[in-house]
Amino acid sequence: MGLVLIYLINNEQVDVNVGLIIYSIIAVVFSLTNIFVVAIQLNRSDQEKIIYENALHASIKEIKQYKEALDSCSLVDITDMNGTIISVNDKFCEISKYDRKELIGKTHRVINSGHHSKEFYADLWHEIKNGKVWIGDIKNKNKNEEFYWVHTAIIPFKNEFGEIYQFLTLRQDITKHTLLALQYKNLKLKNKELEQFTYIASHDLQEPLRTVRSMISILQEDYSSKLDDDAQLSLNFMTEATDRMSELIKGLLDYSRIGRGKELITVNTNEIILEITKDLATIIEKNDAIITADDLPIIMAYKTEIRLLFQNLISNAIKFQKENGQPKIHISALEDNYYWKFSVKDNGIGIPEKDNRNVFGIFKRLHKRSYYDGTGIGLAHCEKIVHLHGGEIWVDSKVNQGSTFHFTILKNSLNEPY
């Protein structure tokens, strides 16, 4: 534009002063236009910045609300690639009963209940280390050695190179739902067991046993004078064998009848222990046994079955004692959200760790009959009674270090009688 004005001035088509004025006006207008454009652009940038800032604040607020909601109902923790805990939320500490400082730097072995196999955890690790989300139910144990179930989701986190660097674990406490589901399953199993054992005991076992016993009696009464000492000894062995078989059949019948036709009532477990110590007074005095108990709770239970449960555990604690040892038995109870946890501790011969899970099998014996008498069905009775009340039973024991039998009883059992 400046060149055009110079041309016009040189050809005297425009006065020099006029040309300068025109040039100045045009320059000012052009400058104002540029300023106006720049101002609009700056204003637009400020508006966009405000919009972006507002959107960012809204996102942060929403994420915070999500976290608060998650923390209020879920157990959340983050671990590194090796499973070492980096962080945990308050809910995790509340359920596990561990302080945050006791968890950071540890692995999940600290809450391992021992319920799941090595193969279970191997499959879990295989899934998450391959970048897959693992979802399933896990039974854990808190600091007070109380069990709880959690529905678990483990999510692998990857960096910008697609490499896994940590895991986020979300858990939902499903203890109550799991106990109810187990309770329902146990009820169905008990009905089936009842039918099987009743049939076996009343038909397949009792009748031939009575026949054998009768034949032995006839031989002993009518032919005793014609039998030599070896024959008499053989008949005595047969009599003893049929008597043991009779005890086993009675045990089977008792096992099948547990909980049948009974109703849940209020039971004072302090009174139960007192009744048992009176009934076992002779054996307690004979073995110089000492039985102590904390203040025990009042529960909703099947009274006869609960009495049998405590009686079996106390009797076993007296029976399976070291030679010349004085039996010392202590009964205690702890309250949890959903159940009562009872413990019966003794100072007896103990149980090998490899057999801790097997002792509750029906007719399971860990010792020869010549050392300790019995049918081997007592602890099977205990397990069935505990299951009837929606609980679990287990033992902590080592050889020559005594045993502690733990069992749980639901506070509000929903089991219906047969």
LUMMARFI-637196 format. One record per residue (C-alpha): x, y, z; residue in three letters. Coordinates in steps of 0.02 Angstrom, whole numbers, padded with zeros to 5 digits, always signed. Layout:
BEGIN
XYZALA/...
//
This chain:
BEGIN
+00000+00000+00000MET/+00146+00116+00034GLY/+00212+00089-00145LEU/+00043+00140-00219VAL/+00044+00304-00123LEU/+00223+00344-00179ILE/+00172+00312-00359TYR/+00020+00427-00344LEU/+00124+00565-00261ILE/+00263+00555-00394ASN/+00134+00575-00534ASN/+00060+00722-00438GLU/-00108+00636-00430GLN/-00109+00651-00240VAL/-00039+00788-00130ASP/+00102+00735-00016VAL/+00014+00789+00144ASN/-00148+00709+00091VAL/-00054+00550+00049GLY/+00027+00543+00220LEU/-00139+00572+00305ILE/-00221+00433+00202ILE/-00076+00317+00239TYR/-00085+00355+00425SER/-00273+00325+00430ILE/-00259+00161+00337ILE/-00114+00104+00449ALA/-00213+00146+00607VAL/-00367+00054+00541VAL/-00261-00096+00496PHE/-00177-00097+00666SER/-00344-00084+00757LEU/-00411-00226+00652THR/-00263-00336+00700ASN/-00282-00292+00883ILE/-00468-00332+00874PHE/-00434-00501+00792VAL/-00299-00543+00919VAL/-00415-00490+01062ALA/-00553-00603+00996ILE/-00432-00749+00985GLN/-00366-00719+01160LEU/-00542-00706+01228ASN/-00588-00868+01142ARG/-00434-00953+01217SER/-00483-00893+01391ASP/-00659-00960+01369GLN/-00594-01127+01308GLU/-00474-01132+01455LYS/-00617-01101+01575ILE/-00720-01236+01491ILE/-00575-01360+01503TYR/-00542-01314+01684GLU/-00725-01337+01730ASN/-00730-01505+01640ALA/-00571-01559+01732LEU/-00642-01507+01901HIS/-00804-01600+01863ALA/-00706-01757+01815SER/-00600-01748+01971ILE/-00755-01728+02079LYS/-00841-01875+01993GLU/-00686-01985+02014ILE/-00679-01936+02198LYS/-00862-01985+02220GLN/-00830-02151+02136TYR/-00682-02184+02252LYS/-00783-02139+02406GLU/-00923-02255+02351ALA/-00797-02395+02316LEU/-00706-02370+02482ASP/-00869-02375+02579SER/-00921-02547+02517CYS/-00764-02634+02449SER/-00597-02695+02512LEU/-00469-02614+02397VAL/-00283-02645+02386ASP/-00142-02622+02262ILE/+00006-02741+02246THR/+00162-02742+02141ASP/+00209-02876+02014MET/+00267-02993+02153ASN/+00108-02976+02254GLY/+00182-02861+02386THR/+00049-02746+02455ILE/+00078-02562+02413ILE/-00083-02486+02480SER/-00246-02537+02563VAL/-00405-02441+02602ASN/-00492-02425+02771ASP/-00620-02559+02730LYS/-00480-02685+02701PHE/-00409-02646+02874CYS/-00582-02653+02953GLU/-00622-02828+02887ILE/-00447-02902+02902SER/-00424-02827+03077LYS/-00247-02779+03028TYR/-00174-02605+03043ASP/-00117-02526+02879ARG/+00065-02532+02938LYS/+00049-02720+02967GLU/-00006-02748+02787LEU/+00104-02633+02683ILE/+00256-02728+02620GLY/+00176-02899+02655LYS/+00094-03020+02533THR/-00082-03090+02543HIS/-00013-03240+02636ARG/-00048-03139+02792VAL/-00236-03168+02765ILE/-00223-03342+02686ASN/-00348-03459+02769SER/-00271-03620+02703GLY/-00440-03664+02628HIS/-00386-03656+02445HIS/-00259-03772+02362SER/-00092-03723+02286LYS/-00167-03761+02115GLU/-00304-03633+02147PHE/-00177-03494+02174TYR/-00067-03555+02032ALA/-00214-03537+01910ASP/-00254-03365+01981LEU/-00076-03302+01955TRP/-00070-03377+01780HIS/-00224-03277+01731GLU/-00172-03107+01799ILE/+00010-03119+01742LYS/-00058-03144+01566ASN/-00152-02980+01580GLY/-00322-03055+01612LYS/-00444-03001+01748VAL/-00473-03139+01877TRP/-00643-03150+01963ILE/-00692-03275+02096GLY/-00730-03309+02280ASP/-00591-03325+02410ILE/-00597-03377+02591LYS/-00478-03272+02698ASN/-00432-03265+02882LYS/-00419-03104+02983ASN/-00296-03060+03121LYS/-00411-03139+03252ASN/-00408-03302+03152GLU/-00590-03279+03101GLU/-00637-03332+02926PHE/-00724-03221+02799TYR/-00771-03242+02615TRP/-00742-03109+02482VAL/-00799-03097+02302HIS/-00638-03042+02218THR/-00586-02955+02057ALA/-00400-02935+02019ILE/-00360-02811+01879ILE/-00185-02800+01802PRO/-00121-02622+01767PHE/-00008-02595+01616LYS/+00115-02455+01573ASN/+00136-02366+01404GLU/+00237-02513+01341PHE/+00099-02639+01380GLY/+00196-02712+01527GLU/+00105-02759+01688ILE/+00176-02662+01835TYR/+00043-02683+01972GLN/-00124-02761+02017PHE/-00282-02681+02084LEU/-00390-02797+02190THR/-00572-02761+02231LEU/-00662-02870+02358ARG/-00841-02880+02420GLN/-00874-02959+02591ASP/-00995-03103+02553ILE/-00972-03199+02715THR/-01155-03198+02764LYS/-01215-03248+02591HIS/-01085-03387+02579THR/-01130-03456+02750LEU/-01314-03461+02702LEU/-01272-03547+02538ALA/-01163-03675+02629LEU/-01300-03700+02755GLN/-01427-03738+02620TYR/-01306-03858+02536LYS/-01273-03946+02702ASN/-01460-03968+02730LEU/-01479-04055+02563LYS/-01331-04168+02601LEU/-01399-04211+02773LYS/-01566-04267+02701ASN/-01475-04382+02581LYS/-01359-04449+02718GLU/-01508-04479+02831LEU/-01596-04586+02703GLU/-01440-04687+02663GLN/-01384-04721+02842PHE/-01558-04760+02905THR/-01582-04890+02768TYR/-01409-04968+02794ILE/-01423-04975+02983ALA/-01601-05040+02992SER/-01592-05169+02852HIS/-01421-05216+02783ASP/-01325-05217+02948LEU/-01440-05252+03095GLN/-01524-05409+03033GLU/-01368-05512+02990PRO/-01285-05450+03150LEU/-01429-05514+03254ARG/-01419-05682+03164THR/-01233-05699+03198VAL/-01255-05649+03380ARG/-01394-05777+03403SER/-01289-05917+03325MET/-01144-05876+03441ILE/-01260-05882+03592SER/-01327-06053+03539ILE/-01151-06123+03519LEU/-01098-06055+03688GLN/-01252-06119+03780GLU/-01281-06289+03697ASP/-01107-06343+03644TYR/-00988-06263+03768SER/-00945-06433+03846SER/-00898-06503+03676LYS/-00786-06358+03624LEU/-00600-06349+03666ASP/-00512-06193+03729ASP/-00467-06132+03554ASP/-00648-06143+03499ALA/-00707-06053+03655GLN/-00577-05916+03624LEU/-00637-05900+03444SER/-00817-05880+03502LEU/-00762-05745+03625ASN/-00674-05652+03484PHE/-00831-05666+03379MET/-00936-05599+03521THR/-00821-05451+03544GLU/-00823-05417+03357ALA/-01013-05419+03349THR/-01020-05303+03500ASP/-00904-05180+03412ARG/-01011-05193+03256MET/-01164-05156+03362SER/-01079-04999+03427GLU/-01038-04945+03249LEU/-01218-04970+03196ILE/-01279-04870+03345LYS/-01155-04734+03296GLY/-01224-04733+03119LEU/-01402-04720+03182LEU/-01354-04579+03300ASP/-01264-04490+03158TYR/-01416-04501+03044SER/-01532-04438+03181ARG/-01433-04281+03222ILE/-01549-04132+03206GLY/-01697-04236+03153ARG/-01865-04172+03213GLY/-01784-04041+03325LYS/-01815-03855+03346GLU/-01696-03712+03377LEU/-01709-03648+03555ILE/-01613-03530+03669THR/-01466-03624+03743VAL/-01354-03563+03883ASN/-01186-03642+03843THR/-01123-03609+04020ASN/-01260-03725+04085GLU/-01216-03853+03951ILE/-01035-03862+04009ILE/-01092-03876+04191LEU/-01209-04022+04148GLU/-01071-04111+04051ILE/-00945-04096+04194THR/-01073-04172+04311LYS/-01109-04317+04192ASP/-00923-04348+04165LEU/-00881-04329+04350ALA/-00816-04507+04365THR/-00696-04499+04217ILE/-00643-04322+04265ILE/-00601-04379+04442GLU/-00514-04537+04379LYS/-00398-04438+04265ASN/-00380-04289+04384ASP/-00437-04178+04240ALA/-00453-03989+04258ILE/-00590-03908+04154ILE/-00606-03718+04148THR/-00713-03602+04042ALA/-00736-03418+04006ASP/-00907-03338+04019ASP/-00993-03420+03871LEU/-01137-03348+03768PRO/-01321-03390+03753ILE/-01356-03451+03576ILE/-01497-03512+03465MET/-01462-03697+03438ALA/-01519-03877+03443TYR/-01488-03911+03628LYS/-01459-04100+03623THR/-01340-04085+03477GLU/-01241-03941+03553ILE/-01224-04042+03712ARG/-01159-04192+03614LEU/-01036-04079+03522LEU/-00957-04011+03682PHE/-00963-04183+03766GLN/-00870-04267+03623ASN/-00734-04134+03619LEU/-00711-04136+03809ILE/-00712-04327+03817SER/-00581-04337+03679ASN/-00473-04207+03768ALA/-00474-04318+03924ILE/-00449-04481+03828LYS/-00307-04430+03712PHE/-00188-04379+03849GLN/-00001-04407+03873LYS/+00049-04550+03988GLU/+00037-04495+04169ASN/-00016-04323+04110GLY/-00149-04217+04193GLN/-00283-04163+04067PRO/-00310-03975+04064LYS/-00454-03914+03957ILE/-00510-03736+03928HIS/-00667-03680+03836ILE/-00684-03503+03767SER/-00791-03404+03644ALA/-00769-03249+03537LEU/-00906-03146+03455GLU/-00902-03099+03271ASP/-01026-03004+03163ASN/-01114-03161+03103TYR/-01068-03302+03221TYR/-00993-03360+03385TRP/-00823-03442+03377LYS/-00796-03574+03513PHE/-00628-03653+03556SER/-00592-03809+03659VAL/-00407-03815+03703LYS/-00315-03961+03783ASP/-00137-04014+03827ASN/-00150-04190+03757GLY/-00049-04294+03634ILE/-00094-04182+03487GLY/-00125-04227+03305ILE/+00001-04232+03161PRO/-00022-04078+03052GLU/-00052-04187+02899LYS/-00206-04261+02984ASP/-00283-04096+03044ASN/-00409-04098+02901ARG/-00443-04286+02905ASN/-00492-04312+03086VAL/-00675-04271+03051PHE/-00702-04415+02929GLY/-00829-04545+02982ILE/-00745-04696+03067PHE/-00578-04607+03049LYS/-00455-04672+03179ARG/-00277-04606+03201LEU/-00229-04732+03335HIS/-00247-04919+03359LYS/-00396-04983+03459ARG/-00275-05063+03582SER/-00212-04889+03631TYR/-00375-04792+03632TYR/-00549-04868+03622ASP/-00695-04794+03525GLY/-00782-04807+03357THR/-00697-04661+03269GLY/-00863-04574+03236ILE/-00861-04443+03375GLY/-00780-04303+03275LEU/-00890-04344+03125ALA/-01037-04312+03242HIS/-00957-04146+03291CYS/-00935-04091+03111GLU/-01114-04135+03067LYS/-01182-04042+03217ILE/-01080-03886+03174VAL/-01138-03892+02993HIS/-01316-03909+03056LEU/-01292-03740+03139HIS/-01220-03660+02983GLY/-01041-03659+03049GLY/-00871-03736+03018GLU/-00755-03841+03126ILE/-00566-03858+03117TRP/-00418-03901+03228VAL/-00249-03822+03263ASP/-00133-03954+03331SER/+00044-04024+03334LYS/+00107-04188+03404VAL/+00140-04178+03593ASN/+00086-03996+03597GLN/-00100-04017+03627GLY/-00247-03974+03516SER/-00370-03831+03499THR/-00535-03872+03414PHE/-00622-03717+03345HIS/-00801-03711+03282PHE/-00923-03575+03233THR/-01110-03561+03265ILE/-01214-03436+03167LEU/-01296-03307+03279LYS/-01461-03316+03185ASN/-01467-03491+03113SER/-01596-03512+02976LEU/-01588-03702+02973ASN/-01756-03786+02979GLU/-01775-03954+03068PRO/-01796-04110+02964TYR/
//
